[in-house]
Amino acid sequence: MHLLQHTSTDTRSLASPRVSVVVPAMNEAKNLPHVLPRIPDDVFEVLLVDGGSSDDTIETALELLPDLRVLHQPGRGKGDALICGFKSARGDIVVMLDADGSARPEEIPMFVDALVAGADFAKGSRFLPSGGSADITRLRSLGNKALTGLVNLFFRSRYSDLCYGYNAFWTDVLDDLALDAHGFEIETQLNLRAVKCGLAVVEVPSWEDDRIHGVSNLNAVRDGLRVLRTILRERFGRKQAEPSRATPRRDAVLDD
């Protein structure tokens, strides 16, 4: 494994970092039993950000993990939920984990290992060897490929998977990222600002499973347009930093 150069931070506990797992959820009571028990035991804390569930999401989560911290989302949208969780996280590292069963909690150590090895931001990718998806449709795959290519052109990056929400980063980069997206475009904003801030980024191969129960709130066309607007706003509406340390390379991938 070869990682990009990074900026060392005295506040990071590289030997044994405390890991905070942020789980945004709304009406995911049926899915949580398939997710929360699989989170590694050595995780420092799990934060469930509830978006106003009308089912037993909170009660189920507390039955599964009595020490879990429940946060009530102040606004609406996935981005709003994640930012709420990020601000409340007390660990050294934050891991983003979906509550629908599509992301595998067993992969968390891979993301943490990438950060401990020197990355500032570990980004999951379904389009690298050992990665993949049982959930992505042809339309979403084509849209993701087009948007990823646009980002790589505009930001001189080499991302392989733009629209994927399984990511992790050191909490000390949050102030620099200044995240403020409210919807599914939060993942794109995070990726772009990591590049613009000059963070050391590494892509980690990840496998995406099907949602277990329920229907996703993601709309390929509507949310694809929101992602496109985010890309254009980040490229032309905000000052761009030199991405000297933030270009993921094939030799920066963490292998299984």
C-alpha positions as CSV (number, residue, x, y, z in Angstrom):
1,M,0.0,0.0,0.0
2,H,1.3,3.4,-0.9
3,L,-0.4,6.5,0.4
4,L,-0.2,10.2,-0.5
5,Q,1.9,12.6,1.4
6,H,-0.1,14.2,4.3
7,T,0.1,17.0,6.7
8,S,0.8,15.7,10.2
9,T,-1.4,17.0,13.0
10,D,-0.2,16.9,16.6
11,T,-3.8,16.4,17.8
12,R,-4.1,13.1,16.0
13,S,-3.7,9.9,18.0
14,L,-2.3,7.8,15.3
15,A,-1.6,4.7,17.4
16,S,-5.2,4.2,18.6
17,P,-7.6,6.8,17.3
18,R,-11.1,7.0,18.7
19,V,-13.6,6.3,15.9
20,S,-17.1,7.9,15.8
21,V,-19.6,6.3,13.4
22,V,-22.3,8.7,12.3
23,V,-25.5,6.9,11.1
24,P,-28.2,9.2,9.5
25,A,-31.6,7.4,9.8
26,M,-35.3,8.0,9.2
27,N,-37.8,5.1,9.5
28,E,-35.0,2.5,9.4
29,A,-36.2,0.3,12.3
30,K,-36.3,-2.8,10.1
31,N,-32.8,-2.3,8.8
32,L,-30.9,-1.3,11.9
33,P,-30.8,-4.9,13.3
34,H,-28.8,-5.8,10.2
35,V,-26.4,-2.9,10.6
36,L,-25.7,-1.8,14.2
37,P,-24.6,-5.2,15.6
38,R,-22.0,-5.5,12.8
39,I,-20.2,-2.3,13.8
40,P,-16.8,-3.3,15.3
41,D,-16.7,-3.5,19.0
42,D,-13.7,-1.2,19.3
43,V,-15.5,1.8,17.9
44,F,-15.5,4.7,20.4
45,E,-19.0,5.8,19.8
46,V,-22.0,5.4,17.4
47,L,-24.2,8.4,16.8
48,L,-27.7,7.9,15.3
49,V,-29.0,11.1,13.8
50,D,-32.8,10.7,13.6
51,G,-34.6,12.6,10.9
52,G,-38.0,12.6,12.6
53,S,-38.8,8.9,12.3
54,S,-42.5,7.8,12.7
55,D,-41.5,4.1,13.3
56,D,-39.4,2.6,16.2
57,T,-36.1,3.7,14.8
58,I,-34.8,5.2,18.0
59,E,-36.2,2.5,20.3
60,T,-34.7,-0.3,18.1
61,A,-31.3,1.4,17.9
62,L,-31.1,1.8,21.7
63,E,-32.2,-1.9,22.2
64,L,-29.4,-3.0,19.9
65,L,-26.7,-0.6,21.2
66,P,-27.7,0.8,24.7
67,D,-24.6,3.2,24.7
68,L,-25.6,4.7,21.3
69,R,-26.0,8.4,21.2
70,V,-29.2,9.7,19.6
71,L,-29.3,13.1,18.0
72,H,-32.4,14.7,16.6
73,Q,-31.8,16.3,13.2
74,P,-32.6,20.0,13.3
75,G,-33.5,20.3,9.6
76,R,-34.2,18.0,6.6
77,G,-32.0,16.0,4.2
78,K,-29.1,13.6,4.4
79,G,-26.5,16.4,4.4
80,D,-28.2,18.2,7.3
81,A,-28.2,14.9,9.3
82,L,-24.6,14.1,8.6
83,I,-23.4,17.6,9.5
84,C,-25.4,17.4,12.8
85,G,-23.5,14.2,13.5
86,F,-20.1,15.5,12.5
87,K,-20.5,18.5,14.8
88,S,-21.4,16.2,17.8
89,A,-18.7,13.6,17.2
90,R,-16.1,13.3,20.0
91,G,-13.7,10.9,18.3
92,D,-10.5,11.5,16.3
93,I,-12.0,9.9,13.2
94,V,-15.5,10.1,11.7
95,V,-17.0,7.3,9.6
96,M,-20.2,7.9,7.6
97,L,-22.4,4.8,7.6
98,D,-25.8,4.4,5.9
99,A,-28.6,2.8,8.0
100,D,-30.3,0.9,5.2
101,G,-27.9,-2.1,5.1
102,S,-26.2,-1.1,1.8
103,A,-22.8,-0.3,3.4
104,R,-20.9,-3.1,5.2
105,P,-19.8,-2.1,8.7
106,E,-17.1,-4.7,8.5
107,E,-15.2,-2.4,6.1
108,I,-14.8,0.3,8.8
109,P,-11.3,-0.9,9.8
110,M,-10.1,-0.5,6.2
111,F,-11.1,3.2,6.2
112,V,-9.4,3.7,9.6
113,D,-6.3,1.9,8.5
114,A,-6.0,4.2,5.5
115,L,-6.3,7.3,7.7
116,V,-3.8,6.0,10.3
117,A,-1.4,5.2,7.4
118,G,-1.3,8.8,6.4
119,A,-4.5,10.0,4.6
120,D,-6.6,12.9,5.7
121,F,-9.7,11.6,3.9
122,A,-10.6,8.0,3.0
123,K,-13.1,7.7,0.2
124,G,-15.0,4.6,-0.6
125,S,-15.2,3.5,-4.2
126,R,-17.4,0.8,-5.8
127,F,-15.4,1.0,-9.0
128,L,-12.0,-0.3,-7.9
129,P,-10.8,-3.9,-7.7
130,S,-12.5,-5.7,-4.8
131,G,-15.2,-3.1,-4.8
132,G,-18.6,-3.3,-6.5
133,S,-22.4,-2.8,-6.1
134,A,-25.5,-4.9,-6.1
135,D,-27.7,-1.9,-5.8
136,I,-26.6,0.7,-8.4
137,T,-28.8,0.9,-11.6
138,R,-27.5,1.5,-15.1
139,L,-28.8,5.0,-15.1
140,R,-27.2,5.9,-11.8
141,S,-23.9,4.2,-12.9
142,L,-23.8,6.2,-16.2
143,G,-24.7,9.5,-14.3
144,N,-22.0,8.8,-11.7
145,K,-19.4,8.1,-14.4
146,A,-20.3,11.4,-16.2
147,L,-20.2,13.5,-13.0
148,T,-17.0,11.9,-11.9
149,G,-15.4,12.7,-15.2
150,L,-16.5,16.3,-14.9
151,V,-15.1,16.6,-11.4
152,N,-11.7,15.1,-12.5
153,L,-11.6,17.5,-15.4
154,F,-12.5,20.6,-13.3
155,F,-10.5,19.8,-10.2
156,R,-7.5,17.8,-11.6
157,S,-8.5,14.9,-9.4
158,R,-8.6,11.2,-10.2
159,Y,-11.7,10.0,-8.4
160,S,-13.2,6.7,-9.6
161,D,-16.6,7.1,-7.7
162,L,-18.0,10.5,-6.9
163,C,-21.5,9.7,-5.6
164,Y,-20.9,7.2,-2.8
165,G,-21.6,7.9,0.8
166,Y,-19.1,5.5,2.6
167,N,-16.3,7.8,3.7
168,A,-14.1,8.6,6.7
169,F,-11.9,11.5,7.7
170,W,-10.0,13.0,10.7
171,T,-12.3,15.3,12.7
172,D,-9.6,18.0,12.7
173,V,-10.3,18.8,9.0
174,L,-14.0,19.6,9.6
175,D,-13.4,23.4,10.0
176,D,-11.5,23.6,6.7
177,L,-14.2,21.6,4.9
178,A,-17.0,24.0,6.1
179,L,-19.7,21.6,4.9
180,D,-23.2,23.2,4.4
181,A,-25.0,21.0,1.9
182,H,-28.4,19.7,3.0
183,G,-29.3,16.8,0.6
184,F,-27.6,13.8,-1.0
185,E,-25.1,16.2,-2.7
186,I,-23.3,16.4,0.7
187,E,-21.1,13.5,-0.5
188,T,-20.0,15.4,-3.6
189,Q,-19.4,18.6,-1.6
190,L,-17.2,16.6,0.8
191,N,-15.2,15.1,-2.0
192,L,-14.6,18.5,-3.8
193,R,-13.7,20.4,-0.7
194,A,-11.2,17.7,0.3
195,V,-9.5,18.4,-3.0
196,K,-9.8,22.2,-2.7
197,C,-8.4,22.1,0.8
198,G,-5.4,20.1,-0.4
199,L,-6.1,17.1,1.8
200,A,-4.4,13.8,1.3
201,V,-7.1,11.5,-0.1
202,V,-7.0,7.8,-0.6
203,E,-9.7,5.7,-2.2
204,V,-10.7,2.5,-0.5
205,P,-12.5,-0.3,-2.5
206,S,-16.0,-0.9,-1.0
207,W,-18.9,-3.2,-1.8
208,E,-22.4,-1.8,-1.8
209,D,-25.3,-4.2,-1.0
210,D,-29.0,-3.8,-1.8
211,R,-31.1,-1.9,0.7
212,I,-32.6,-4.5,2.9
213,H,-36.1,-3.0,3.7
214,G,-37.9,0.0,2.4
215,V,-37.3,2.4,-0.6
216,S,-34.5,4.9,-0.9
217,N,-35.3,8.6,-1.0
218,L,-32.7,9.0,-3.7
219,N,-34.0,10.2,-7.1
220,A,-31.5,9.7,-9.9
221,V,-32.5,12.7,-12.0
222,R,-33.4,15.2,-9.3
223,D,-30.4,14.4,-7.1
224,G,-28.1,14.1,-10.1
225,L,-29.0,17.7,-11.0
226,R,-28.3,18.8,-7.4
227,V,-24.9,17.1,-7.6
228,L,-24.2,18.9,-10.9
229,R,-25.2,22.3,-9.4
230,T,-22.8,21.5,-6.5
231,I,-20.0,20.8,-8.9
232,L,-20.5,24.0,-10.8
233,R,-20.8,26.1,-7.6
234,E,-17.7,24.6,-6.1
235,R,-15.7,25.1,-9.3
236,F,-16.9,28.6,-10.2
237,G,-18.4,30.0,-7.1
238,R,-15.7,29.4,-4.5
239,K,-12.0,30.0,-4.5
240,Q,-10.2,26.8,-5.4
241,A,-7.1,25.7,-3.4
242,E,-4.2,23.9,-5.0
243,P,-4.9,20.2,-5.0
244,S,-1.3,19.2,-4.6
245,R,-1.9,16.5,-2.0
246,A,-5.4,15.5,-2.8
247,T,-5.3,13.5,-6.0
248,P,-6.2,9.8,-5.4
249,R,-3.9,7.5,-7.4
250,R,-4.2,3.9,-8.3
251,D,-1.2,3.2,-6.1
252,A,-2.9,5.0,-3.2
253,V,-5.6,2.4,-3.0
254,L,-5.9,0.2,0.1
255,D,-6.2,-3.4,-1.1
256,D,-8.3,-6.1,0.6
